[in-house]
């Protein structure tokens, strides 16, 4: 790893310490989910019904860490913050590793 | 901008899977010719960076929240095809591990954020930059690259969601998937990405480009002589 790359990695890891802002700020300003990403409860409230096709597909996949939270959506705020922070590091590691493996297998040698 | 499972019907998500797989195949063959080993660590970092920046949800007080994607700066620094690959990795991990974006919608989400966005961003940057190698014009090009890249990606997302009520309704006439028509989806997505999310993507793009120009000028793909498409 070059010195410059090391510096970039340190920068990324330092920024990763601040990820909890990504849930604390929306909480503080009472900003809800992104547009078009509501859960079925919220859709029921918005529309008065949950679209049939949507209902069938919505629980197709059980993600191991849904919504970046170890305790699901009903988790306490402190657990959500800790989960979010940990998810950040986990995600960075997973993305870097997989992107590295894929690009390493594609890249030309000796160039 | 991560479409969840159930918001798109198979008439939409199946073809978009096909389109994304097509782009992945082209990206692989392009990169096989052009990607050198010294870029591999940067590609890994680009992926990590895109994941990280997407965690910073920006609130619109009393409204919704959203975030930048990072695909614009990756396209400028490493080339649009590299961005296709590194941002797709992020979106697939988000869907599989964190349930952010649906499994059925992976093709659509990758098309919007890992194909449309990097190519629009790269095109805007090259077009506005012209022959300039620095200064205000370069900064403006970088800002608009991020700003418009994210906006166009959001508009594609809005169209995919907004056509659902036209394509599929139940026997009772109610929509089967995403319920809002184009006339609602497009303004909703456009306004929040015009301000503030697009602004953030634009700023991030300018600041990082400036940083790389200062410290590792030769790395910047969009300013290098061989910039066909990596």
Interface residues (C-beta under 8 A of the other chain):
Chain A: X1 X4 X5 X8 X9 X12 X15 X16 X18 X19 X21 X22 X23 X25 X26 X28 X29 X30 X31 X32 X33 X34 X35 X36 X37 X43 X46 X47 X49 X51 X52 X53 X54 X55 X56 X57 X58 X59 X60 X61 X62 X63 X64 X65 X66 X67 X68 X84 X87 X88 X90 X91 X92 X93 X94 X95 X96 X97 X98 X99 X100 X102 X103 X104 X106 X107 X108 X109 X110 X111
Chain B: X1 X2 X3 X4 X5 X6 X7 X9 X28 X31 X32 X33 X34 X35 X36 X37 X39 X40 X41 X42 X43 X44 X45 X46 X47 X48 X49 X50 X51 X52 X55 X56 X57 X58 X59 X60 X61 X62 X63 X64 X65 X66 X67 X82 X85 X86 X89 X90 X93 X94 X95 X96 X97 X98 X99 X100 X102 X103 X104 X157 X158 X161 X168 X170 X174 X175 X176 X177 X178 X179 X180 X185 X188 X189 X192 X215 X216
